[in-house]
Amino acid sequence: MNISGAARATGLPAKTIRYYEEIGLIRPQRTANGYRHFRDSDIHKLTFLGRARALGFSIEDCRRLLALYEDKARASADVKRLAEEHLAQIADKIAQLRGMQATLRELVDQCAGDHRPDCPILRDLANG
């Protein structure tokens, strides 16, 4: 299968697939004329990577997850630890977003939103 077929099969853009190849996450075969040839195993890896990225795993985490997936002697504890670390990062981001939401909500509530130039939102942004 060529790259456009791989993109259709996985839902990933061809540019992303090329990037994954460039950084060594996948290694499709090359035909005599230099075109990429994606095997079923490549499609499976790309699908795996697409799902992991959709869950917010970093490229390096994806590299580790893929290595663990391919290691038949892996310990599930290693996979769980990686997922728990990512879950903690997500929780931190959610807390940060909630803080941002609360601050912005307060500023919006303080702003009259009328024709006058006074604006607590801009004042807060300017004063940090």
C-alpha positions as CSV (number, residue, x, y, z in Angstrom):
1,M,0.0,0.0,0.0
2,N,1.3,3.5,-0.8
3,I,1.2,6.5,1.5
4,S,-2.1,7.8,0.3
5,G,-3.6,4.4,1.0
6,A,-2.0,4.3,4.4
7,A,-3.4,7.7,5.1
8,R,-6.9,6.6,4.2
9,A,-6.5,3.4,6.2
10,T,-5.3,5.1,9.4
11,G,-7.0,8.5,9.2
12,L,-3.6,10.2,9.5
13,P,-2.4,12.9,7.1
14,A,0.4,11.8,4.7
15,K,2.6,14.6,6.2
16,T,2.2,13.0,9.7
17,I,3.1,9.6,8.3
18,R,6.2,11.0,6.6
19,Y,7.2,12.7,9.9
20,Y,6.8,9.4,11.8
21,E,9.1,7.8,9.3
22,E,11.6,10.7,9.5
23,I,11.9,10.3,13.3
24,G,12.0,6.5,13.1
25,L,8.7,5.5,14.6
26,I,7.9,3.5,11.5
27,R,10.0,2.1,8.7
28,P,8.0,1.2,5.6
29,Q,9.7,-0.8,2.9
30,R,10.8,1.0,-0.2
31,T,10.1,-0.2,-3.7
32,A,12.8,-0.3,-6.4
33,N,11.7,3.1,-7.6
34,G,11.9,4.5,-4.0
35,Y,8.3,4.7,-3.2
36,R,7.1,3.8,0.3
37,H,5.3,0.5,0.6
38,F,3.3,0.1,3.8
39,R,2.7,-3.4,5.1
40,D,-0.2,-4.4,7.4
41,S,2.2,-4.2,10.3
42,D,3.0,-0.6,9.3
43,I,-0.7,0.3,9.2
44,H,-1.2,-1.3,12.6
45,K,1.6,0.8,14.0
46,L,0.3,3.9,12.5
47,T,-3.2,3.3,13.9
48,F,-1.6,2.6,17.3
49,L,0.4,5.9,17.1
50,G,-2.7,7.8,16.0
51,R,-4.7,6.5,18.9
52,A,-1.8,7.2,21.4
53,R,-1.5,10.8,20.0
54,A,-5.2,11.3,20.2
55,L,-4.9,10.4,23.9
56,G,-2.3,13.2,24.2
57,F,0.8,11.0,24.6
58,S,4.0,12.8,23.5
59,I,6.1,11.6,20.6
60,E,8.7,10.2,23.1
61,D,5.9,8.5,25.1
62,C,4.6,7.0,21.8
63,R,8.1,5.7,21.1
64,R,8.2,4.0,24.5
65,L,4.7,2.7,24.2
66,L,5.5,1.2,20.8
67,A,8.7,-0.4,22.1
68,L,6.7,-1.9,25.0
69,Y,4.0,-3.1,22.6
70,E,6.6,-4.8,20.4
71,D,8.4,-6.3,23.5
72,K,6.6,-9.6,24.2
73,A,8.6,-9.9,27.4
74,R,7.4,-6.5,28.7
75,A,5.9,-6.0,32.1
76,S,2.5,-4.5,32.1
77,A,3.6,-2.5,35.1
78,D,5.9,-0.5,32.8
79,V,3.0,0.4,30.5
80,K,0.8,1.3,33.5
81,R,3.5,3.5,35.0
82,L,3.8,5.4,31.7
83,A,0.0,5.8,31.4
84,E,-0.3,6.9,35.1
85,E,2.4,9.6,34.5
86,H,0.5,10.8,31.5
87,L,-2.8,10.8,33.5
88,A,-1.1,12.9,36.2
89,Q,0.1,15.4,33.5
90,I,-3.5,15.6,32.2
91,A,-4.8,16.2,35.7
92,D,-2.3,19.1,36.1
93,K,-3.3,20.6,32.8
94,I,-7.0,20.4,33.7
95,A,-6.2,22.1,37.0
96,Q,-4.4,24.9,35.2
97,L,-7.2,25.3,32.7
98,R,-9.8,25.5,35.5
99,G,-7.7,28.2,37.1
100,M,-7.5,30.1,33.8
101,Q,-11.2,29.7,33.4
102,A,-11.9,31.0,36.9
103,T,-9.7,34.0,36.4
104,L,-11.1,34.9,33.0
105,R,-14.7,34.4,34.2
106,E,-14.0,36.9,37.0
107,L,-12.5,39.4,34.6
108,V,-15.4,39.0,32.2
109,D,-17.9,39.5,35.0
110,Q,-16.1,42.7,36.1
111,C,-16.1,44.2,32.6
112,A,-19.2,46.3,31.8
113,G,-18.9,45.5,28.1
114,D,-20.3,48.9,27.2
115,H,-19.1,51.9,25.1
116,R,-16.7,53.2,27.8
117,P,-13.0,52.6,27.3
118,D,-12.4,51.3,30.9
119,C,-11.8,47.5,30.7
120,P,-10.7,45.3,33.7
121,I,-9.7,42.6,31.3
122,L,-7.2,44.8,29.5
123,R,-6.1,46.3,32.8
124,D,-5.3,42.9,34.2
125,L,-3.5,41.8,31.1
126,A,-1.4,44.9,31.2
127,N,-0.5,44.6,34.9
128,G,0.0,40.9,35.0
